[in-house]
Amino acid sequence: MKKIITFLCIGLIIFSVNAQEKTAKINFKSDTIDYGTIEKGSDGVRVFEFTNTGDAPLIVSKVTSSCGCTVPKWSKDPILPGKTGEIQVKYDTNRVNPIRKTITVISNADTPTVALKIKGEVIDSNKESVLEKKGKNVVEQ
């Protein structure tokens, strides 16, 4: 009887150790990319790099942007533990405006939703700004 109880206790301990779930963890090198000041029509592609620091394969299932002017692209293949991946973001630089957009990443990681940000400003050097025109008028008077 003692042998059976000892065997059941050992089996229960082994089962509880094996029952612990393995999880993927997503760790971004940076959660914000600053475009700085860029010219209209310039290259709008930037890359967010990340590493799977967990002990299970990481699957990025969906990446969305807060605006249609920003298009994300990513690999649908699982990222193995310790390996890196990337999310490519292309901003439409034909839009002359400040850039303030959020990219939402959904995965099977322990933190399933991560918000990434891009910022900067697109300028058109061929056009004068309203502030420059006002400055000239004030100086000329």
The first five atom37 places (N, CA, C, CB, O) and aatype in JSON, in Angstrom:
{
  "aatype": [12, 11, 11, 9, 9, 16, 13, 10, 4, 9, 7, 10, 9, 9, 13, 15, 19, 2, 0, 5, 6, 11, 16, 0, 11, 9, 2, 13, 11, 15, 3, 16, 9, 3, 18, 7, 16, 9, 6, 11, 7, 15, 3, 7, 19, 1, 19, 13, 6, 13, 16, 2, 16, 7, 3, 0, 14, 10, 9, 19, 15, 11, 19, 16, 15, 15, 4, 7, 4, 16, 19, 14, 11, 17, 15, 11, 3, 14, 9, 10, 14, 7, 11, 16, 7, 6, 9, 5, 19, 11, 18, 3, 16, 2, 1, 19, 2, 14, 9, 1, 11, 16, 9, 16, 19, 9, 15, 2, 0, 3, 16, 14, 16, 19, 0, 10, 11, 9, 11, 7, 6, 19, 9, 3, 15, 2, 11, 6, 15, 19, 10, 6, 11, 11, 7, 11, 2, 19, 19, 6, 5],
  "atom_mask": [
    [1, 1, 1, 1, 1],
    [1, 1, 1, 1, 1],
    [1, 1, 1, 1, 1],
    [1, 1, 1, 1, 1],
    [1, 1, 1, 1, 1],
    [1, 1, 1, 1, 1],
    [1, 1, 1, 1, 1],
    [1, 1, 1, 1, 1],
    [1, 1, 1, 1, 1],
    [1, 1, 1, 1, 1],
    [1, 1, 1, 0, 1],
    [1, 1, 1, 1, 1],
    [1, 1, 1, 1, 1],
    [1, 1, 1, 1, 1],
    [1, 1, 1, 1, 1],
    [1, 1, 1, 1, 1],
    [1, 1, 1, 1, 1],
    [1, 1, 1, 1, 1],
    [1, 1, 1, 1, 1],
    [1, 1, 1, 1, 1],
    [1, 1, 1, 1, 1],
    [1, 1, 1, 1, 1],
    [1, 1, 1, 1, 1],
    [1, 1, 1, 1, 1],
    [1, 1, 1, 1, 1],
    [1, 1, 1, 1, 1],
    [1, 1, 1, 1, 1],
    [1, 1, 1, 1, 1],
    [1, 1, 1, 1, 1],
    [1, 1, 1, 1, 1],
    [1, 1, 1, 1, 1],
    [1, 1, 1, 1, 1],
    [1, 1, 1, 1, 1],
    [1, 1, 1, 1, 1],
    [1, 1, 1, 1, 1],
    [1, 1, 1, 0, 1],
    [1, 1, 1, 1, 1],
    [1, 1, 1, 1, 1],
    [1, 1, 1, 1, 1],
    [1, 1, 1, 1, 1],
    [1, 1, 1, 0, 1],
    [1, 1, 1, 1, 1],
    [1, 1, 1, 1, 1],
    [1, 1, 1, 0, 1],
    [1, 1, 1, 1, 1],
    [1, 1, 1, 1, 1],
    [1, 1, 1, 1, 1],
    [1, 1, 1, 1, 1],
    [1, 1, 1, 1, 1],
    [1, 1, 1, 1, 1],
    [1, 1, 1, 1, 1],
    [1, 1, 1, 1, 1],
    [1, 1, 1, 1, 1],
    [1, 1, 1, 0, 1],
    [1, 1, 1, 1, 1],
    [1, 1, 1, 1, 1],
    [1, 1, 1, 1, 1],
    [1, 1, 1, 1, 1],
    [1, 1, 1, 1, 1],
    [1, 1, 1, 1, 1],
    [1, 1, 1, 1, 1],
    [1, 1, 1, 1, 1],
    [1, 1, 1, 1, 1],
    [1, 1, 1, 1, 1],
    [1, 1, 1, 1, 1],
    [1, 1, 1, 1, 1],
    [1, 1, 1, 1, 1],
    [1, 1, 1, 0, 1],
    [1, 1, 1, 1, 1],
    [1, 1, 1, 1, 1],
    [1, 1, 1, 1, 1],
    [1, 1, 1, 1, 1],
    [1, 1, 1, 1, 1],
    [1, 1, 1, 1, 1],
    [1, 1, 1, 1, 1],
    [1, 1, 1, 1, 1],
    [1, 1, 1, 1, 1],
    [1, 1, 1, 1, 1],
    [1, 1, 1, 1, 1],
    [1, 1, 1, 1, 1],
    [1, 1, 1, 1, 1],
    [1, 1, 1, 0, 1],
    [1, 1, 1, 1, 1],
    [1, 1, 1, 1, 1],
    [1, 1, 1, 0, 1],
    [1, 1, 1, 1, 1],
    [1, 1, 1, 1, 1],
    [1, 1, 1, 1, 1],
    [1, 1, 1, 1, 1],
    [1, 1, 1, 1, 1],
    [1, 1, 1, 1, 1],
    [1, 1, 1, 1, 1],
    [1, 1, 1, 1, 1],
    [1, 1, 1, 1, 1],
    [1, 1, 1, 1, 1],
    [1, 1, 1, 1, 1],
    [1, 1, 1, 1, 1],
    [1, 1, 1, 1, 1],
    [1, 1, 1, 1, 1],
    [1, 1, 1, 1, 1],
    [1, 1, 1, 1, 1],
    [1, 1, 1, 1, 1],
    [1, 1, 1, 1, 1],
    [1, 1, 1, 1, 1],
    [1, 1, 1, 1, 1],
    [1, 1, 1, 1, 1],
    [1, 1, 1, 1, 1],
    [1, 1, 1, 1, 1],
    [1, 1, 1, 1, 1],
    [1, 1, 1, 1, 1],
    [1, 1, 1, 1, 1],
    [1, 1, 1, 1, 1],
    [1, 1, 1, 1, 1],
    [1, 1, 1, 1, 1],
    [1, 1, 1, 1, 1],
    [1, 1, 1, 1, 1],
    [1, 1, 1, 1, 1],
    [1, 1, 1, 1, 1],
    [1, 1, 1, 1, 1],
    [1, 1, 1, 0, 1],
    [1, 1, 1, 1, 1],
    [1, 1, 1, 1, 1],
    [1, 1, 1, 1, 1],
    [1, 1, 1, 1, 1],
    [1, 1, 1, 1, 1],
    [1, 1, 1, 1, 1],
    [1, 1, 1, 1, 1],
    [1, 1, 1, 1, 1],
    [1, 1, 1, 1, 1],
    [1, 1, 1, 1, 1],
    [1, 1, 1, 1, 1],
    [1, 1, 1, 1, 1],
    [1, 1, 1, 1, 1],
    [1, 1, 1, 1, 1],
    [1, 1, 1, 0, 1],
    [1, 1, 1, 1, 1],
    [1, 1, 1, 1, 1],
    [1, 1, 1, 1, 1],
    [1, 1, 1, 1, 1],
    [1, 1, 1, 1, 1],
    [1, 1, 1, 1, 1]
  ],
  "atom_positions": [
    [[0.81, -1.18, 0.0], [0.0, 0.0, 0.0], [0.87, 1.27, 0.0], [-0.93, -0.01, 1.2], [0.58, 2.24, -0.7]],
    [[1.94, 1.23, 0.79], [2.83, 2.4, 0.83], [3.48, 2.62, -0.53], [3.91, 2.21, 1.91], [3.69, 3.76, -0.94]],
    [[3.79, 1.53, -1.23], [4.41, 1.67, -2.54], [3.45, 2.31, -3.53], [4.87, 0.3, -3.06], [3.87, 3.11, -4.36]],
    [[2.19, 1.98, -3.46], [1.19, 2.54, -4.37], [1.02, 4.04, -4.1], [-0.17, 1.81, -4.21], [0.97, 4.83, -5.04]],
    [[0.95, 4.42, -2.84], [0.8, 5.84, -2.49], [2.04, 6.62, -2.92], [0.56, 5.99, -0.96], [1.92, 7.72, -3.46]],
    [[3.24, 6.05, -2.69], [4.48, 6.7, -3.12], [4.5, 6.85, -4.63], [5.71, 5.9, -2.64], [4.89, 7.9, -5.14]],
    [[4.1, 5.82, -5.35], [4.07, 5.85, -6.81], [3.09, 6.91, -7.31], [3.69, 4.47, -7.37], [3.4, 7.64, -8.25]],
    [[1.92, 7.01, -6.69], [0.92, 8.01, -7.08], [1.43, 9.44, -6.8], [-0.4, 7.77, -6.33], [1.22, 10.34, -7.6]],
    [[2.1, 9.63, -5.67], [2.66, 10.95, -5.34], [3.72, 11.37, -6.34], [3.25, 10.96, -3.91], [3.74, 12.51, -6.79]],
    [[4.6, 10.45, -6.69], [5.65, 10.74, -7.67], [5.03, 11.05, -9.03], [6.64, 9.54, -7.79], [5.44, 12.0, -9.7]],
    [[4.04, 10.26, -9.42], [3.35, 10.5, -10.69], [2.66, 11.85, -10.72], [0.0, 0.0, 0.0], [2.68, 12.54, -11.74]],
    [[2.05, 12.24, -9.59], [1.37, 13.53, -9.49], [2.36, 14.69, -9.6], [0.6, 13.62, -8.18], [2.07, 15.7, -10.24]],
    [[3.51, 14.55, -8.99], [4.56, 15.58, -9.07], [5.06, 15.72, -10.5], [5.73, 15.24, -8.12], [5.2, 16.83, -11.0]],
    [[5.33, 14.61, -11.15], [5.8, 14.64, -12.55], [4.75, 15.26, -13.45], [6.15, 13.21, -13.04], [5.08, 16.06, -14.33]],
    [[3.49, 14.9, -13.23], [2.41, 15.46, -14.04], [2.31, 16.97, -13.86], [1.07, 14.79, -13.68], [2.14, 17.7, -14.84]],
    [[2.42, 17.45, -12.61], [2.3, 18.89, -12.37], [3.47, 19.67, -12.95], [2.2, 19.16, -10.87], [3.28, 20.81, -13.38]],
    [[4.66, 19.08, -12.99], [5.81, 19.74, -13.6], [5.62, 19.84, -15.11], [7.12, 18.99, -13.27], [5.93, 20.87, -15.7]],
    [[5.12, 18.78, -15.73], [4.91, 18.77, -17.18], [3.71, 19.62, -17.59], [4.71, 17.35, -17.66], [3.64, 20.05, -18.74]],
    [[2.78, 19.87, -16.68], [1.57, 20.6, -17.02], [1.79, 22.1, -17.13], [0.52, 20.32, -15.99], [0.91, 22.82, -17.61]],
    [[2.95, 22.6, -16.69], [3.22, 24.03, -16.81], [3.3, 24.41, -18.28], [4.52, 24.42, -16.06], [4.04, 23.8, -19.06]],
    [[2.53, 25.43, -18.63], [2.45, 25.83, -20.03], [3.69, 26.59, -20.48], [1.23, 26.68, -20.26], [4.27, 27.38, -19.73]],
    [[4.07, 26.33, -21.69], [5.13, 27.11, -22.31], [4.47, 28.27, -23.03], [6.02, 26.24, -23.29], [3.41, 28.09, -23.64]],
    [[5.08, 29.45, -22.97], [4.48, 30.62, -23.61], [5.51, 31.35, -24.47], [3.9, 31.58, -22.55], [6.72, 31.31, -24.21]],
    [[5.0, 32.0, -25.47], [5.83, 32.86, -26.3], [5.84, 34.25, -25.67], [5.31, 32.91, -27.79], [4.87, 34.65, -25.03]],
    [[6.93, 34.96, -25.84], [7.04, 36.34, -25.35], [7.62, 37.19, -26.46], [7.92, 36.42, -24.06], [8.64, 36.84, -27.07]],
    [[6.98, 38.32, -26.73], [7.44, 39.21, -27.79], [8.12, 40.41, -27.15], [6.25, 39.66, -28.71], [7.56, 41.09, -26.29]],
    [[9.35, 40.67, -27.58], [10.15, 41.75, -27.01], [10.67, 42.61, -28.17], [11.35, 41.19, -26.15], [11.55, 42.2, -28.92]],
    [[10.11, 43.83, -28.3], [10.51, 44.73, -29.38], [11.77, 45.49, -29.01], [9.38, 45.7, -29.71], [11.95, 45.89, -27.86]],
    [[12.64, 45.67, -30.0], [13.85, 46.47, -29.81], [13.46, 47.89, -29.41], [14.73, 46.47, -31.1], [14.09, 48.5, -28.55]],
    [[12.43, 48.41, -30.05], [11.87, 49.73, -29.74], [10.4, 49.71, -30.1], [12.63, 50.87, -30.51], [10.01, 49.1, -31.1]],
    [[9.57, 50.38, -29.31], [8.14, 50.41, -29.63], [7.73, 51.7, -30.36], [7.32, 50.27, -28.36], [6.55, 51.91, -30.64]],
    [[8.72, 52.56, -30.67], [8.45, 53.79, -31.4], [9.53, 54.0, -32.46], [8.39, 55.01, -30.44], [10.72, 53.82, -32.2]],
    [[9.09, 54.39, -33.64], [10.03, 54.77, -34.7], [9.77, 56.24, -35.03], [9.88, 53.86, -35.98], [8.64, 56.64, -35.31]],
    [[10.83, 57.03, -35.0], [10.75, 58.45, -35.31], [11.3, 58.67, -36.71], [11.53, 59.31, -34.26], [12.5, 58.51, -36.95]],
    [[10.43, 59.03, -37.63], [10.84, 59.31, -39.0], [11.65, 60.61, -39.07], [9.61, 59.41, -39.92], [12.41, 60.83, -40.01]],
    [[11.48, 61.46, -38.06], [12.1, 62.77, -38.13], [11.36, 63.62, -39.15], [0.0, 0.0, 0.0], [10.17, 63.42, -39.38]],
    [[12.06, 64.58, -39.77], [11.48, 65.39, -40.84], [11.95, 64.83, -42.16], [11.86, 66.9, -40.69], [13.15, 64.78, -42.44]],
    [[11.0, 64.39, -42.99], [11.33, 63.79, -44.28], [10.61, 64.52, -45.4], [10.97, 62.29, -44.3], [9.58, 65.17, -45.19]],
    [[11.17, 64.41, -46.58], [10.61, 65.05, -47.77], [9.41, 64.28, -48.31], [11.68, 65.18, -48.86], [9.33, 63.05, -48.19]],
    [[8.49, 65.01, -48.89], [7.35, 64.41, -49.57], [7.86, 63.46, -50.66], [6.42, 65.52, -50.19], [8.76, 63.82, -51.42]],
    [[7.29, 62.26, -50.72], [7.67, 61.27, -51.73], [8.89, 60.44, -51.39], [0.0, 0.0, 0.0], [9.3, 59.6, -52.19]],
    [[9.5, 60.66, -50.23], [10.68, 59.88, -49.86], [10.28, 58.48, -49.37], [11.5, 60.61, -48.76], [9.1, 58.16, -49.26]],
    [[11.28, 57.66, -49.09], [11.05, 56.28, -48.68], [10.35, 56.26, -47.32], [12.38, 55.49, -48.61], [10.89, 56.76, -46.33]],
    [[9.16, 55.68, -47.26], [8.38, 55.64, -46.03], [8.44, 54.3, -45.31], [0.0, 0.0, 0.0], [7.66, 54.06, -44.39]],
    [[9.35, 53.41, -45.72], [9.44, 52.08, -45.11], [10.36, 52.1, -43.9], [9.94, 51.05, -46.15], [11.49, 52.57, -43.96]],
    [[9.86, 51.58, -42.8], [10.64, 51.41, -41.57], [10.36, 50.02, -41.01], [10.3, 52.53, -40.51], [9.37, 49.4, -41.39]],
    [[11.22, 49.54, -40.11], [11.1, 48.17, -39.6], [11.16, 48.13, -38.08], [12.21, 47.28, -40.19], [12.06, 48.7, -37.46]],
    [[10.18, 47.47, -37.48], [10.18, 47.17, -36.05], [10.77, 45.76, -35.9], [8.73, 47.27, -35.42], [10.25, 44.81, -36.49]],
    [[11.84, 45.62, -35.12], [12.47, 44.32, -34.9], [12.05, 43.79, -33.53], [14.02, 44.41, -35.01], [11.94, 44.56, -32.57]],
    [[11.82, 42.47, -33.45], [11.44, 41.87, -32.18], [12.1, 40.5, -32.03], [9.92, 41.75, -32.07], [12.56, 39.91, -33.01]],
    [[12.13, 40.01, -30.79], [12.69, 38.71, -30.47], [11.66, 37.92, -29.67], [14.03, 38.84, -29.68], [10.95, 38.48, -28.82]],
    [[11.58, 36.63, -29.94], [10.74, 35.75, -29.13], [11.59, 35.31, -27.94], [10.21, 34.51, -29.96], [12.45, 34.44, -28.08]],
    [[11.36, 35.9, -26.77], [12.13, 35.58, -25.57], [11.44, 34.5, -24.73], [12.35, 36.83, -24.73], [11.88, 34.22, -23.61]],
    [[10.39, 33.92, -25.24], [9.67, 32.87, -24.52], [10.23, 31.5, -24.83], [0.0, 0.0, 0.0], [11.31, 31.36, -25.4]],
    [[9.46, 30.47, -24.45], [9.9, 29.09, -24.67], [8.93, 28.31, -25.56], [10.06, 28.38, -23.33], [8.93, 27.08, -25.55]],
    [[8.1, 29.04, -26.32], [7.19, 28.43, -27.28], [7.23, 29.26, -28.56], [5.72, 28.34, -26.71], [7.6, 30.43, -28.51]],
    [[6.87, 28.67, -29.7], [6.86, 29.44, -30.95], [5.89, 30.62, -30.87], [6.48, 28.53, -32.13], [4.79, 30.51, -30.32]],
    [[6.32, 31.76, -31.43], [5.51, 32.98, -31.45], [4.85, 33.1, -32.81], [6.38, 34.23, -31.14], [5.5, 32.99, -33.85]],
    [[3.53, 33.35, -32.79], [2.8, 33.53, -34.04], [2.14, 34.9, -34.01], [1.75, 32.39, -34.26], [1.27, 35.16, -33.18]],
    [[2.56, 35.77, -34.92], [1.94, 37.08, -35.06], [0.76, 36.89, -36.01], [2.96, 38.18, -35.6], [0.95, 36.65, -37.21]],
    [[-0.44, 36.99, -35.47], [-1.63, 36.67, -36.26], [-2.22, 37.86, -37.0], [-2.67, 36.09, -35.37], [-2.82, 37.7, -38.06]],
    [[-2.05, 39.06, -36.44], [-2.66, 40.23, -37.08], [-1.88, 41.48, -36.71], [-4.14, 40.37, -36.67], [-1.45, 41.65, -35.57]],
    [[-1.7, 42.37, -37.7], [-1.08, 43.67, -37.47], [-1.95, 44.69, -38.2], [0.43, 43.71, -37.98], [-2.17, 44.58, -39.41]],
    [[-2.44, 45.68, -37.46], [-3.3, 46.7, -38.06], [-2.75, 48.09, -37.75], [-4.74, 46.57, -37.55], [-1.99, 48.28, -36.81]],
    [[-3.18, 49.04, -38.58], [-2.76, 50.43, -38.4], [-3.96, 51.29, -38.07], [-2.05, 50.95, -39.66], [-5.09, 50.93, -38.39]],
    [[-3.71, 52.41, -37.42], [-4.79, 53.33, -37.08], [-5.27, 54.15, -38.28], [-4.34, 54.27, -35.97], [-6.2, 54.94, -38.17]],
    [[-4.62, 53.95, -39.44], [-4.94, 54.74, -40.62], [-4.58, 53.95, -41.89], [-4.18, 56.1, -40.6], [-3.67, 53.13, -41.87]],
    [[-5.3, 54.2, -42.96], [-5.01, 53.54, -44.23], [-3.73, 54.03, -44.89], [0.0, 0.0, 0.0], [-3.28, 53.44, -45.87]],
    [[-3.15, 55.1, -44.36], [-1.92, 55.66, -44.93], [-0.68, 54.87, -44.47], [-1.78, 57.14, -44.54], [0.43, 55.12, -44.96]],
    [[-0.87, 53.94, -43.55], [0.23, 53.14, -43.02], [-0.08, 51.67, -43.27], [0.46, 53.41, -41.49], [-1.1, 51.16, -42.81]],
    [[0.81, 50.99, -44.0], [0.56, 49.59, -44.36], [1.61, 48.7, -43.71], [0.58, 49.41, -45.9], [2.8, 48.79, -44.03]],
    [[1.18, 47.81, -42.78], [2.13, 46.89, -42.14], [2.27, 45.6, -42.95], [1.67, 46.57, -40.72], [1.34, 45.17, -43.64]],
    [[3.44, 44.98, -42.85], [3.73, 43.72, -43.53], [4.58, 42.88, -42.57], [4.47, 43.96, -44.91], [5.54, 43.39, -41.99]],
    [[4.24, 41.59, -42.41], [4.95, 40.72, -41.48], [4.89, 39.28, -41.96], [4.36, 40.84, -40.06], [4.07, 38.93, -42.81]],
    [[5.75, 38.46, -41.42], [5.79, 37.04, -41.78], [4.75, 36.28, -40.98], [7.2, 36.45, -41.54], [4.59, 36.49, -39.78]],
    [[4.05, 35.39, -41.65], [3.03, 34.56, -40.98], [3.67, 33.3, -40.38], [1.92, 34.16, -41.98], [2.99, 32.54, -39.68]],
    [[4.96, 33.07, -40.64], [5.65, 31.89, -40.11], [5.9, 32.05, -38.62], [6.97, 31.65, -40.85], [6.14, 33.16, -38.15]],
    [[5.85, 30.94, -37.86], [6.16, 31.02, -36.42], [7.61, 31.45, -36.19], [5.89, 29.67, -35.75], [8.51, 31.06, -36.93]],
    [[7.81, 32.24, -35.14], [9.15, 32.67, -34.73], [9.53, 31.78, -33.55], [9.2, 34.22, -34.36], [8.89, 31.83, -32.5]],
    [[10.55, 30.98, -33.72], [10.96, 30.04, -32.69], [11.6, 30.77, -31.51], [11.94, 29.02, -33.26], [12.09, 31.89, -31.66]],
    [[11.6, 30.15, -30.32], [12.21, 30.78, -29.15], [13.66, 31.2, -29.43], [12.16, 29.82, -27.94], [14.44, 30.43, -29.98]],
    [[13.99, 32.43, -29.03], [15.33, 32.95, -29.23], [15.58, 33.57, -30.6], [0.0, 0.0, 0.0], [16.61, 34.2, -30.81]],
    [[14.65, 33.4, -31.52], [14.81, 33.93, -32.88], [14.16, 35.31, -32.99], [14.2, 32.97, -33.92], [13.37, 35.71, -32.14]],
    [[14.53, 36.04, -34.06], [14.01, 37.39, -34.27], [13.08, 37.43, -35.48], [15.16, 38.37, -34.47], [13.11, 36.56, -36.35]],
    [[12.26, 38.45, -35.5], [11.36, 38.7, -36.61], [11.23, 40.2, -36.81], [0.0, 0.0, 0.0], [11.83, 40.98, -36.07]],
    [[10.46, 40.59, -37.81], [10.29, 42.01, -38.06], [8.91, 42.31, -38.62], [11.36, 42.51, -39.01], [8.28, 41.48, -39.27]],
    [[8.48, 43.53, -38.34], [7.24, 44.05, -38.9], [7.62, 45.29, -39.69], [6.16, 44.37, -37.77], [8.14, 46.26, -39.14]],
    [[7.37, 45.23, -40.98], [7.7, 46.33, -41.87], [6.49, 47.26, -41.96], [8.13, 45.81, -43.3], [5.36, 46.8, -42.15]],
    [[6.73, 48.55, -41.83], [5.66, 49.54, -41.89], [5.98, 50.52, -43.01], [5.48, 50.28, -40.52], [7.08, 51.06, -43.07]],
    [[5.01, 50.73, -43.89], [5.21, 51.69, -44.98], [4.2, 52.82, -44.83], [5.06, 50.99, -46.38], [2.98, 52.61, -44.91]],
    [[4.73, 54.03, -44.61], [3.88, 55.21, -44.5], [3.84, 55.92, -45.86], [4.4, 56.18, -43.39], [4.86, 56.01, -46.54]],
    [[2.66, 56.41, -46.24], [2.48, 57.12, -47.5], [3.04, 58.53, -47.36], [0.98, 57.16, -47.92], [2.38, 59.42, -46.83]],
    [[4.26, 58.74, -47.84], [4.94, 60.03, -47.68], [4.47, 61.08, -48.68], [6.43, 59.84, -47.81], [5.05, 62.17, -48.74]],
    [[3.45, 60.79, -49.46], [2.87, 61.82, -50.33], [1.88, 62.68, -49.56], [2.18, 61.17, -51.54], [1.35, 63.65, -50.11]],
    [[1.64, 62.34, -48.33], [0.75, 63.13, -47.46], [1.63, 64.07, -46.63], [-0.12, 62.19, -46.52], [2.4, 63.63, -45.78]],
    [[1.51, 65.35, -46.88], [2.32, 66.35, -46.18], [1.6, 66.71, -44.89], [2.55, 67.63, -47.08], [0.61, 67.44, -44.89]],
    [[2.1, 66.18, -43.79], [1.49, 66.37, -42.47], [2.42, 65.82, -41.4], [0.1, 65.67, -42.39], [3.38, 65.11, -41.72]],
    [[2.14, 66.14, -40.15], [2.83, 65.42, -39.08], [2.37, 63.96, -39.07], [2.56, 66.1, -37.69], [1.24, 63.66, -39.44]],
    [[3.25, 63.07, -38.66], [2.94, 61.63, -38.58], [2.76, 61.27, -37.1], [4.08, 60.75, -39.26], [3.66, 61.5, -36.29]],
    [[1.61, 60.72, -36.77], [1.35, 60.19, -35.43], [0.39, 59.01, -35.62], [0.73, 61.3, -34.46], [-0.82, 59.2, -35.65]],
    [[0.93, 57.82, -35.76], [0.11, 56.64, -36.03], [0.44, 55.52, -35.05], [0.31, 56.16, -37.48], [1.55, 55.45, -34.51]],
    [[-0.53, 54.64, -34.84], [-0.36, 53.48, -33.97], [-0.54, 52.21, -34.78], [-1.36, 53.52, -32.79], [-1.46, 52.1, -35.59]],
    [[0.35, 51.26, -34.55], [0.28, 49.95, -35.19], [0.02, 48.95, -34.07], [1.6, 49.6, -36.01], [0.78, 48.87, -33.11]],
    [[-1.06, 48.18, -34.2], [-1.44, 47.2, -33.18], [-1.04, 45.8, -33.64], [-2.97, 47.26, -32.89], [-1.4, 45.36, -34.73]],
    [[-0.27, 45.11, -32.77], [0.23, 43.77, -33.08], [-0.51, 42.78, -32.18], [1.8, 43.67, -32.86], [-0.54, 42.93, -30.96]],
    [[-1.11, 41.76, -32.8], [-1.82, 40.72, -32.07], [-1.1, 39.39, -32.31], [-3.32, 40.63, -32.49], [-0.85, 39.01, -33.45]],
    [[-0.78, 38.69, -31.21], [-0.03, 37.43, -31.32], [-0.46, 36.48, -30.21], [1.49, 37.69, -31.25], [-1.35, 36.77, -29.42]],
    [[0.2, 35.34, -30.17], [-0.06, 34.35, -29.12], [0.88, 34.54, -27.93], [0.08, 32.93, -29.68], [1.0, 33.63, -27.1]],
    [[1.53, 35.67, -27.83], [2.47, 35.94, -26.74], [1.73, 36.1, -25.41], [3.3, 37.21, -27.03], [0.51, 36.21, -25.38]],
    [[2.49, 36.09, -24.32], [1.88, 36.27, -23.0], [1.2, 37.63, -22.88], [2.94, 36.12, -21.9], [0.25, 37.77, -22.11]],
    [[1.67, 38.62, -23.61], [0.98, 39.9, -23.78], [0.47, 39.9, -25.22], [1.94, 41.16, -23.48], [1.21, 40.26, -26.13]],
    [[-0.79, 39.51, -25.42], [-1.26, 39.26, -26.8], [-1.42, 40.5, -27.68], [-2.57, 38.58, -26.73], [-1.42, 40.38, -28.91]],
    [[-1.55, 41.69, -27.08], [-1.72, 42.91, -27.88], [-0.64, 43.91, -27.49], [-3.13, 43.52, -27.68], [-0.46, 44.24, -26.32]],
    [[0.08, 44.4, -28.51], [1.14, 45.39, -28.29], [0.88, 46.56, -29.23], [2.58, 44.78, -28.52], [0.58, 46.36, -30.41]],
    [[1.01, 47.78, -28.72], [0.84, 48.99, -29.54], [2.21, 49.57, -29.86], [-0.04, 50.04, -28.81], [2.99, 49.87, -28.96]],
    [[2.48, 49.73, -31.14], [3.7, 50.36, -31.62], [3.33, 51.73, -32.18], [4.42, 49.47, -32.7], [2.18, 51.95, -32.58]],
    [[4.29, 52.64, -32.22], [3.99, 53.99, -32.7], [5.03, 54.45, -33.73], [3.94, 54.98, -31.53], [6.21, 54.11, -33.65]],
    [[4.54, 55.24, -34.69], [5.45, 55.94, -35.6], [5.13, 57.43, -35.48], [5.3, 55.43, -37.09], [3.99, 57.82, -35.25]],
    [[6.17, 58.25, -35.63], [5.98, 59.69, -35.54], [6.98, 60.37, -36.47], [6.14, 60.19, -34.08], [7.94, 59.76, -36.93]],
    [[6.74, 61.63, -36.73], [7.62, 62.41, -37.59], [6.82, 63.47, -38.32], [0.0, 0.0, 0.0], [5.71, 63.81, -37.93]],
    [[7.41, 63.98, -39.4], [6.72, 64.99, -40.2], [7.17, 64.9, -41.64], [6.97, 66.41, -39.64], [8.36, 64.78, -41.94]],
    [[6.19, 64.96, -42.55], [6.47, 64.97, -43.98], [6.29, 66.41, -44.45], [5.53, 63.99, -44.77], [5.25, 67.02, -44.22]],
    [[7.33, 66.94, -45.12], [7.28, 68.32, -45.62], [7.44, 68.33, -47.13], [8.37, 69.2, -44.95], [8.0, 67.41, -47.72]],
    [[6.94, 69.4, -47.74], [7.11, 69.61, -49.18], [8.0, 70.83, -49.32], [5.72, 69.8, -49.93], [7.54, 71.96, -49.13]],
    [[9.26, 70.63, -49.65], [10.22, 71.74, -49.74], [9.94, 72.67, -50.92], [11.64, 71.19, -49.84], [10.51, 73.75, -51.0]],
    [[9.07, 72.26, -51.83], [8.73, 73.1, -52.97], [7.69, 74.16, -52.63], [8.23, 72.25, -54.11], [7.45, 75.07, -53.42]],
    [[7.07, 74.04, -51.47], [6.04, 75.0, -51.07], [6.47, 75.73, -49.81], [4.68, 74.3, -50.85], [7.11, 75.16, -48.93]],
    [[6.12, 77.01, -49.74], [6.39, 77.79, -48.53], [5.3, 77.5, -47.52], [6.48, 79.31, -48.84], [4.14, 77.31, -47.88]],
    [[5.68, 77.47, -46.27], [4.67, 77.27, -45.23], [3.97, 78.58, -44.93], [5.3, 76.69, -43.95], [4.46, 79.65, -45.28]],
    [[2.83, 78.5, -44.29], [2.06, 79.67, -43.91], [2.88, 80.53, -42.96], [0.72, 79.26, -43.26], [2.83, 81.76, -43.03]],
    [[3.63, 79.91, -42.07], [4.44, 80.66, -41.11], [5.54, 81.46, -41.81], [5.07, 79.71, -40.08], [5.81, 82.6, -41.44]],
    [[6.16, 80.87, -42.84], [7.2, 81.59, -43.57], [6.6, 82.8, -44.28], [7.89, 80.66, -44.6], [7.22, 83.86, -44.31]],
    [[5.41, 82.65, -44.85], [4.76, 83.77, -45.54], [4.44, 84.88, -44.55], [3.47, 83.3, -46.26], [4.66, 86.05, -44.84]],
    [[3.92, 84.52, -43.39], [3.6, 85.52, -42.38], [4.86, 86.23, -41.92], [2.89, 84.88, -41.18], [4.85, 87.45, -41.71]],
    [[5.95, 85.5, -41.76], [7.21, 86.08, -41.33], [7.72, 87.1, -42.33], [0.0, 0.0, 0.0], [8.23, 88.14, -41.92]],
    [[7.6, 86.83, -43.61], [8.04, 87.75, -44.64], [7.19, 89.01, -44.64], [7.99, 87.08, -46.01], [7.72, 90.12, -44.79]],
    [[5.87, 88.85, -44.47], [5.0, 90.01, -44.44], [5.32, 90.92, -43.27], [3.56, 89.57, -44.39], [5.28, 92.14, -43.42]],
    [[5.62, 90.38, -42.15], [5.93, 91.17, -40.96], [7.26, 91.9, -41.18], [6.01, 90.26, -39.68], [7.37, 93.07, -40.82]],
    [[8.25, 91.25, -41.76], [9.56, 91.87, -42.01], [9.45, 92.96, -43.06], [10.57, 90.81, -42.45], [10.1, 94.0, -42.93]],
    [[8.65, 92.75, -44.1], [8.54, 93.71, -45.19], [7.85, 94.98, -44.75], [7.8, 93.09, -46.35], [8.09, 96.03, -45.36]],
    [[7.02, 94.96, -43.73], [6.25, 96.14, -43.33], [7.07, 97.16, -42.66], [5.15, 95.77, -42.44], [6.56, 98.21, -42.27]]
  ]
}
